[in-house]
Amino acid sequence: MVPSQQRQLSQAVPSAKQVELAPPASQLPPVDYQVLLLSLAEDYLAAAHGQGSLRALVEREIDMRQYYKLVATGLSCLEVVLKRFKLKPDIEAAVRLRYASVLYDETQNMREAEQTLSEGIKLCDRYRFFDLKYNMEHLLARVLFEGSSRASLKFLDGVIGDAEAYQHTAWVYGLRFLKLSLLLKLSSHQDILSALTQLRSITAVAGRLGDKAVLAIASTIEALIHLRDSGSAESIEQAQRALATARSVQLSPQVGCIPQIVVLTDIVDLSCSLQQRDTSEALKKMQAMQNSLESKSETWHQDGLLLIPVHSQDVSKTPNGTGIVQKDSQGTLCIMFHWAPRKDIYVLGYLLSGIATAHKNTTDSLKSEQMLKEGIRCLDNEFEDRPKDGEKPESILGSISTVTPRHYWRQNLKCFLQMHLVFALCTRTAWTAAHERFLELQNTAASIPEDLEMLDLLIQYLDGVINQGTGHLDIALSIFQRPCFSLVSRTILSSSSTHLDLAILSTFNSILIIRDPSHSSHHLLPTLLSSLDPHLRRIKMSKSLISAYNLILATSPNPTTPTIIKTKQYLQTSLSAAKPTANNQLLCITLSLMSYKFFKGVVGEQSEKSARASENLARKGSDALWRSVSAGVVGETLELTGRIEEAEKVRKIGREIARGLPEGVVRWEEESGDVDMR
């Protein structure tokens, strides 16, 4: 039950606090049991929701038996009022709506809720209570969706048609947004297309009638759907076109006074640049998003309530203006959305900022890691029963079915913050810290009961990366060769773009492990290389993948060993692709390989420049392994020019760095002869 529906009932029925103290017994009026029972019902429900903090409720630390006992008692009070009292039509309709909403939120008794709403809708039809009727139909569509999604959508089509016939524009918007949200829950391709059709219907009406706030929110949601549906260049272009429509009305007073729309637009815009791997644009859009988040606004409700004004609606055609569609303090009709609280959006901003600055984490005072850690800290404080900084624990603002998804959404958000933090630590070879944070990530993911397939895949891949980075190559290879990462699997063709990217990366990692001819699985190398061929189109969408792929081709022996010219082409392509992404790690590896392949044993200025460049990049990236490797390359180059003392000094630094590498890596390097630890 939304807060506005509770207010709707309280407007029709006086609360217990409004009842004056009883007069003397001789003047005592008869007890109004109707008012008493309705007040008791609200008190019981409020007591159920006020038993503890949000965390205590979700983690079942409070007495759930007592919680449901209070809810059941509140429901019984409402049921008695409906069955035993002759109510005024408007009060009966409000009570039926409240009773059905509690049934929907707190129980599995959808049949009783459906029957209660059906009778209420007939009552509203008889007395022409349009506002109450639409609220009931809005709830009934959600009730029907629990049993039959298609029946719910068909029912909504009829209700939308009636609202259009009566020209109740605000409710046309509200009902179409409801249908949109239900279609997105189904997630099939046909349903996504139907959802986009709903949005285009909304934007067409809003554009014609001048409801700019509705146009902005609908266009931004359309951009989100394009980004969610696919990571292709075409989808990103469609998302940017939708954003352009939203931006075109952003300076309007209708939109400018709603900070949530501005922030959401900036978040989606930044996400587009991140999908395109455009680091320079991402940094600019990150700054715009942060400026929007820092702006002060009293219209951003703490509970995340978002009111979208509908200026084209004739107020007289919506008599009450309560519930899903309600009037603000100026008398303007607004559509009510439940969005995320401001604190949650701040944490999301930390996550996106951490991702946007990840490429320059080591050269910018570890700013990416700081942002990710701050996001984790905010969430940890939010969930504490005694939060830090003197804040009170978050109270329960609704039923378990309402607050539980919010809690798990936050836990999911925390997982992604922790995951990107582990990736950042792996990039600068802080393996001990990475392993500790990875264990925390696993614990957080285990606390989420929902089956999050993509998160699980990312965690598995990250486990493989840590094992490979610490020298446990057999464990890493077993992870990368799991069926879920196989490029020859039939299911990979219908998987999401993220799943496909992980499968490609896992294949890269596997090739790097088995490319040594002495490896027991070296015979699988040709098969793994050929499995990449059908996915070249996807690889070419990412410059980082192009760079890594060409490094693989340049360093992996195969039956048709590439000529020196071909190897040079591969490395040149890898270098050219890595530069725009500012990926210091790929640049360092490529330059080190170039020095080894083409300047080994060569005396000259160019050979020293190449070696020095790779050493500088390794130092900027805080990559201990490649710092030790590049130090060896520089030392060898200096020795050829007769600068023996300087060469030994550089090599000594490289050996010191190598001693700090994980034991498994040091052991493997010593066995292969790649690092001299003397």
N, C-alpha and C positions, 0 to 999 in steps of 0.2 A: 504494500500500500504506500503510495507516494505521500509525502507530508502534506501536499495541498489537498488531498482527499480527506485527510484527517481534519484539516482546518475546515473543509466543507461541512463535515458533520458537526463540528464544534460551533459553526455559525448557526446551524439549524437547531441545535440542542444546547441548552446552558450546561456548563460544567458544574461539578460538585462544589468548586470553590466559589461559584457565583451564588450559591444558596446561602441566604442569611442565617444567622443564628436563630434557633427556634424561640418563638415568643412563649410567654407563660402558658401553662397547660390549659387554662380556661379559654385561651384564644388560639390554641394549636390547630392549624389547618390540616386537612387530610394529606397523607403522604402521597406524593406523585411518584409511584413506582416506576413509571416509564422513564422519567428523568433520572431517577436513582439508578436504575439498571444500566442505562446508557452511560452514565458517569462512571459507574463501577467497571463497566467493560473497558473503557479507556484507561482507567486506573490500573486494572489488572494487566493489560497489554503493556502499559508504560513500565510497570514493575518488572515484567518479564524482560524487557529490553534494558532495564537499568541495573541488572545484577552484577555487572562487572565491565572490564575493559573489552575492547574489540578482540584483542589477542586471547584473553581468557575465554571468551565465548567461542571463538573459532577452534581453539585447541581443547575445547571441552573441559576446561578446568573449573568451570562453574557447575552447579548442580543442574544437570539437564532435566532431571525428573521434575525438579521444582519449576524450571523454565516452562516446560510443556504443560504442567499443571496450571500455571498462571494463564497461559494462552488458552487452554481448554475452558477455564472458568470465564475468561473474557468472551469467548465465542458463545458459551452457554447463555450469558447475559443478553447478548445480541439476539440469539435465537429465540429466547423467551419473549423479548419485546416484539419480534416479528410475528410470533404465533399466538400470543395471548392478548395483545393490545390492538385496539382500533386506532391507527395512526393517521395523521394528516398525510395526504398524498406526497408532498415534497419531503416530509420527514421519513416516510416509509421508503421512498426511493433512495434517500441518502443512507439509511440504515442498511438497506439491501446491498448497496454498493460497498459499504464498509465491511459487512459480513462476508461478502464474496471475496473481497480483496484479502482479508485475513485467511480465509480458507485457501486461497491461491498461494499466499506467501508462506503459510505455516503448516499446511497439511498436504496430503496427496488426494484429498477428496474433491477431485475435479468435477465429478458428476453433480454433487450438491452445489458447487459454485456455479456451474452452468445453469442448473435449474433456477437458482436464486436470481441470476442475472436475466434469464429469459423472462421471468415474471416481472422483474423490475423494468425491463425494456417495454413490455406491454403497458405497464402503468405509466411510464413516461410518454408513450405514444398517445395514451388516452388524454393526458393533461398537458401535452405539448411541452414537456420539460426537455428541450433540445440538449442543453448542456449536460444534464445528468444522463440522458440517453446515450450521447456520444461517449461519455466516460465509461458507461457500462459496456458499450459495444467495443471500446478499446480494450477493456479488461477481458471481455468474452473472447475476443480474437486470440489473446494470449492463452486463455484457458483451453480453447479448442486446439491450439498449436501443440499443447502437451500430448494430445491424443492423435490428432491427424493434421499434419502441416498443410496438406492440400485443402482440406475442409476449411481451415482457418483462413487461408489466402482467398478462397472463393467467397467466404463470408465477408471478408474485408472489401472485396471488389464491389459487393452490393452496397455496403455502408458508404464507401467513397462516392459511389454514384448518387446516393441520396443526398450526401453533403454538397455535392456539386449542383444538384438540382435546386437545393435551397439556397445556394450561393453562400454557404458558410465556409468562406475561404480558409479561415484559420484552422478549422477542423479538417478540411481537405488536405492541408499541409501536414497536420498532425497524424492523420490516418495513413497518409502515404509514407511518412517517415517510419511509422510502425511497420508497415508492410516491407519497407526497405530493410529494417533490422531483422525481421523474420526471415527474409530471403537470404540475407548474409549468413544466418545460422546454418542454412542448408548447404551452401558452398559448392554446389555443382556448377558446371559452366553455364548451363541454361539459367539457373537461378541468379548467377552473377549478371548475366545479360538482362534479366528481368529487373534486377535491382538498379542497374544503370538506366533502364527505361523509366522506372519510378522517379529517379533523380532528374532526368531530363524533363519529365512532366512537371515536376516541382519548379525547376528553373525556368521553364517556359511561362508558367503562370506568374511566378514571382517577377520575372522580367517584364511581363506585360502590365502588371499591376503596380510595379514600383516597390515591391517588398525586398529591399536590397539586402537586409540582414539574412533573410531566408535564402536569397540567391547566393550569398557568400558562403553560408554553412553548407548548402547543398553542393556547391561547386567544389568545396574543400573535401567533403566526404567522397565525391566522385574521384578526386585525385588520389585519395587514400585507397580506394577500391582498385584503381589501376595499378598502384604500387604493390598492393597485396596479391593481386591476381597473377602477376608475372614480373620478372625483373628484366624483360626484354627492352631494347631501345625504343620499340614502338609504344610499349606501355608507359615508359617514362615520358615520352613525348606527349602522349594523351594526358598524363597526369599534369604536365606543365601547362598544357592548354587550359585544363580545368582551373588550375591555379591562377592563370592569367585572368580568367573571368572573375574569380574571387577578388583578385587584386584591383580590378577595375572599379569596384564599388567600396574599396576599403577606406577611402577618404570621406565617404558619406557619413553624416552624423549618426545615421541608424546603425552603422557598423563600427565606427570609431569608438563608440561608448561601450562596446562589448569586447573586453580584452581577451576573452577566451578564443574568439574567432581569429583575432590577429595572431595570437600565440600558436594556435593550431595551424594556421596558414604558414607561419614561419617554420614550424616543425616539419610539415610535409615538404616544404620547399628544400629544407636541409636534407631530408631523406632522399629526395631526387638526386641531389649532388653526390650523396654518399653512394647511391646505387650506380651512378655514372663513374665513380672513382675519381671525381674531379676535386682534387685536394684544395686547390686555391679557391675555387668557388665555395666549397664546403666551409672554409674558414670564414669567408665573408658572411655567409648565411648563418653560421653559428653565432657570429657577433650580433646579427639582427635578432635572432631568437633570444639571446641572452638579454638584449636591451628590452625586448617585449616582456620578458619574464620579470625584469626588475621594475617595470612601470607600476606605480601605485594605482589601485582602483578599488573603490568600495563596492562595485557591482559584481566583483568576483566572490561569490558566496563560499564560505568555508566548507560546506558540504558538497560543493561541486555543482550546485543547481545552476542551470543556464537558461535564461529567458530570452527567446528570440522574438522581437516585436513584429507584429503584423499590422502595418498601417493602412492597408487597403481594406480591411474588414470593417463593415458597418457595426459598431458596437451594439446597436439596438438589436441586431440579429443574433447576438449571443447574450441572453438576458443575465445569467449569473456570472459567467466568466471565471469559473473555478475549475480545479482539477488539472487535466493535461493542458487545457487552454484556459488561461486566467488573465486578469487585468493587473497591471502594475500600479504603482502609486499615482501615476498620471492618467490612469484610466485607459491606457493602451493595451489591446489584447496581445498576449504573448504565448508562444508555444514553449512548454516546459520540457527541458532535456535534463537527464541526469548524466553529468560528465564527471571527470575526475577532480578531486579536491586540488587546491593550488599546490600543496606540499607534494603530491604525487607527480604533478607536472614538472615541478622543480627537479625531482629525482630523474624523470625522463630526460630533462634538459641536461643533467650531468652525464647521463649515459651517452646521448648523442654528441655532446661536446667532447667526451673522452674518445669516442670513435673518430670524430673529425680531426682531432689533434694527435692521433696515435702515430702517424707517420713521422712526426717530429718530436716524439716523446723524449728521446735521449738528448736532443739538442735544445730543448726548451724547459730545462729544469724539471723533467718528469711531470709536466703539467697534465698530460693525459691520465697518468696514474693517480694524481692528486684528485682530479675530478671524479674518477670512478670510485675512489675510496670515500670521498665526501658523500656521493650518492648512497653507498652502502651504509655509511654512518647515519645518514638521515633516516633510512629505513629501519635500522636497528633501534634508534631512539624512538621511532614511531611505535614500535612493537613492544617496547619495554613497559611493564606495569608501573615502573617508577622511572620515567624517562629522565635523561640528563637535562641540564639547563633549566631545571625547575618547571618543566612543562607537565601538564596533566596527561594521563593516559587517554587515548582516544575512546570516547564512549560509544555505546551501541546506538546507531541511528535507525535501525530497522530490524527486520527479522533475520534469522540465521541464513535463510536462502538469499537475502539481500547482501549481507555483509561478508559471507563466506567467499563469494567470487571476488570481491574487492581484495580480501586478504590474500587469496591465492594469486591474483594478478600482481600484487606487490611482491610476493615471493618469487614469481616468475621474473619480474623486473630485476629483483636482487640477483637472481641466477645469471642474467645477462651482464649485469655490472661485474659480478665476480668473474665470469668467463672472459670478458674483454680485459680485465685486469690480469688474469693469468696469461693471456696471449701477449700482453705488453711486457710482462716479466720474462716470458720465454724469448721474446725478440731481443732483449738485452742480456740473455743467458743468465738470468738470476734464478737458477734452477731450484735452489732450496726454498726460496720464497714462493716460487711458482707452485711447487709441490704442496706447500702448506695451504696456499690459497685454493688449490685444486681440491684438497680434502674438504675445505669449507664449502666449496661449490657443490660437491657431491652430497654433503649433509643437507644443504638448502634444497636441492633438487629432490632428495628423498622425502622431504616434508610436504611435497605437493602431490596429492593423491591422483590428480589427473594424468592421463597418458600423453605426455608432450613429446611426440616423436622427434621433431626437429631439435629440440633441446638435448634429447638423449644422444642423437647423432653427433652434435657438436661436442658434447662431453666425451664421447668415445674417441673422437678424432683428437681432442686435446690430450687425452690420456696417452694416445700413441705418440704425439709430438713430444711430451715430457719424457717418455721412455726412450725415444730416439735421441733426444738432446742429452740425456744422461748416460748414454752408451748401452742401454738395455735393448739391443737391436732385435733380438729374437722375439721379445714381448711386443715391441713396436710393430714388427712385421706381421705378427699374428693378429694385431688389431686392425692394421691397414688392409689386410686381406679378408676381413669378415665379409659375408655376403652383402651386407647393407652398403658396403663401399665398392662393390663390384661394378665395373662399367659394362660388363657383358650381361648383366642381369636384365631380364625383361622388364622388371618394374622400374628400372632407372629412367627409361624413356618417358614414363608418365609421371615422374617425380618432380618436385619443385626445383627451381633453379638453384636454391641453396644446397639441396641434397646432391644435385649433379656436380656442383662446385666442390663439395666435400669428397665426392667419389674421384674426381679428377685429381685433387690434391693428395688423396690417399694413394693413388696410383703413382704420382710423382715421388712421394716418400718411399714407396715400395721399391721403385726403380733405383733410387739413390742408395738403398740398403743392399740390394742384390747385384748392383752393377759390377762389383768386384768379381772377376772370373773365379776366384777361389771360394766364393760363397756357395753353399749347398743348394740354394734356389736360383742360382744364376741362369739355369736353363729356362726359367720363366720370363726372362728379360724380353725376348722378341714378342711374346704374347702380350705382355703389358704395354709395350710400345705400340703395337698394332691396335690395342683396345682404345687408344686415344684418338685414332684417326676419325671415327664417326663423330667425334665431339669437338672437332677443330673450330667449328662455327661458334660454339659456346666459349671456347678458349680465347678466340679473337675478340670477344666482347670486353675482355679485361686485359689491360696492358700488363698488369702484374702476372697474370697467367701466361700471356705471350712470352714475357721475359723468362719466367721459370721453365716453360716448355722448351724454349730454344737452348737454355742451359742444359736441360736434360739431353737434348739431341746432340749437343756439342761434346758432352762428357760420357755418354753411354755407348760402349762398344756394341756393334751389331754386325751381322753377316756382311753387309755392304758398308765397310768402314768408310766414313766420309773423308774426302780429300782435305788437304789443308785449307783450300779455298772455301770449301763448304763449311768447315769448322769456323773459319773466320766470319762467314756470313751469319752463321747461327749466333755467334757471340756479339756481332755487331747489331743484329736484330734485338737480342736480349738487352744490350746496353741502351739502344734507342727507345725501347719500350719502358725500361725502368726509370729513365730520366723524368718523364712527365709526372710519374707517381711519387717522386721524391722518396723512393724506397731505397734507403741507404744500404740495407742488407744485400739486396739484389745487385746494386751497383758495385758494392765491395767484392762480392763473389765473382762477378763478371770480370772486373778489372784484374783481380788476382789470377783468374784463369787465363786471361789474355797475356799477362806477364809471364806466366808459366809456359804457355803454349808457344808464344811468338818471340819472347825476349830472353828466354833462358840461355845463358852462355853468350848473350850479345852485350857488347860494351857500347854504351852510347847514352846521350841525354834522354832520349825517348823511353828507354827501358827503365831508367831511374824514375822518371816522371810517373810512369804507369804504376810502378811498385809503390811509390810514395802516395799516390792518389788512393790506392786500395787500402794502405795503412791508415790514412786520414779518415776514410769512410768507416773503417772498422772501429776506430777510436770514437768517432761521432756516434756510432750506433751502439757503443758499449758492448760489442760482441767479442767476448773473451776468446772464443775459438778462432775467429778470423783475425783477431788482433795478433794472436800467436803465429798464425799461418803467414799473414802479410809481413810480420816482422822477420820471419825466416826468408821470405822472398826479397825484402829490402836488403837484409844482411848479405845474401848471396850476390846481389847486384853490386853492392858497395865493395865486396871482396874482389870482384872482377876488375874494378877500377883501381885496385891497389890501396884502398882505404881500409886496411885491415883492422885498425883499432876502432874506427867508427862502426865497422861491420860487426865486430864482436860485442860492442856496446848495445847495438840494436838487437842482436841475437839473445843477449843476456836478458833484456827486457821481455822478449818473446818467451824465453824459458820460464821466467818468473810468472808470467801470465798463464802459461800452460800448466804450471803446478796448481793453480787455483781451479782448473777444470774439474768436472765430476770424475770420480775414480774410474767409472766405466769408460769414459771418453779417453782418459789418459792411457788406460790399459790398452784400449783398441788402437790408439795412435802409435803407442810404442811397439805393439806387435806388427803393425803395418809399416813401421819405419818412417812415418810421416813427421814425427816430432822427436827431436833429440833432447832428452831431459837431462843430459849431463851438464 
